[in-house]
Amino acid sequence: MAIKRLSNPSAEPITLAEAKRHLRIDNTDDDAYITSLIEVARRTAEDRMERTLITTTWKLTLDQFPDAIILPMPRIQAISSVIYNNQSNQQVA
């Protein structure tokens, strides 16, 4: 089983302005650094919780068709497709 992130979220859980207010920073010298810290914090939280905080697109690949598919990132909003190879090795959607 392999899961791959296909898209990043359109926004982070907190804005740069919110982070700077919390840190009590008024200048723009460290904006790029703070922005990167926000992304790292989100990704770390998502990895530890095993779920995403903001809508993203994922692809799950399985080696065989199981009796039940357990999705590793719970709280799914939608499943856009299920594609598998049949016994003739033809893709079926």
C-alpha positions in Angstrom: 0.0 0.0 0.0 1.3 3.4 -0.9 -0.3 6.8 -0.4 0.8 9.9 -2.2 -0.2 13.5 -1.8 -1.2 14.9 -5.3 -2.0 18.4 -4.3 -1.1 20.8 -1.5 -3.7 22.7 0.4 -4.8 26.0 -1.0 -4.0 27.8 2.3 -2.4 27.1 5.6 -4.4 26.7 8.9 -3.0 30.1 10.1 -1.9 33.1 8.1 1.5 34.8 8.2 -0.2 37.8 9.9 -1.7 35.6 12.6 1.7 33.9 13.3 3.5 37.3 13.4 0.9 38.7 15.8 1.4 35.7 18.1 5.2 36.1 17.9 4.9 39.9 18.3 6.9 40.5 15.2 6.3 43.8 13.2 9.0 43.7 10.5 9.1 41.7 7.4 12.7 40.4 7.7 11.7 36.8 8.7 8.4 36.5 6.6 9.8 33.7 4.4 11.1 31.8 7.4 7.9 32.1 9.4 5.9 31.0 6.3 8.0 27.9 6.0 7.6 27.2 9.7 3.8 27.3 9.3 4.0 24.7 6.6 6.3 22.5 8.5 4.1 22.7 11.6 1.0 21.8 9.6 2.7 18.8 7.9 4.1 17.6 11.3 0.7 17.8 12.9 -0.9 16.0 9.9 1.7 13.2 10.1 1.2 12.7 13.8 -2.6 12.8 13.6 -2.7 10.7 10.4 -5.2 13.1 8.9 -5.1 16.4 6.9 -6.1 19.8 8.3 -6.9 21.4 5.0 -8.5 19.8 1.9 -5.9 18.0 -0.2 -6.0 15.3 -2.9 -4.4 11.9 -2.3 -3.8 8.8 -4.3 -3.9 5.3 -2.7 -2.3 2.4 -4.5 -2.9 -1.1 -3.4 -1.0 -4.2 -4.6 -4.1 -6.3 -4.6 -7.9 -5.9 -4.3 -8.6 -6.5 -0.6 -11.8 -7.6 1.1 -12.1 -4.1 2.6 -10.2 -0.9 1.8 -9.1 1.0 4.9 -8.3 4.6 4.1 -5.2 5.8 5.9 -6.3 9.5 6.1 -9.7 9.4 7.8 -12.5 12.0 7.5 -12.6 11.8 3.7 -14.7 14.5 2.0 -15.1 12.7 -1.4 -13.7 9.8 -3.4 -13.3 10.9 -7.0 -12.6 7.5 -8.6 -11.7 3.9 -8.0 -9.7 2.3 -10.7 -8.4 -1.3 -10.7 -7.0 -3.9 -13.0 -9.2 -6.9 -13.7 -8.1 -10.5 -14.2 -7.2 -9.7 -17.8 -5.0 -6.8 -16.5 -7.3 -4.2 -18.0 -8.0 -1.0 -16.1 -11.6 -0.7 -15.0 -13.1 2.5 -13.5 
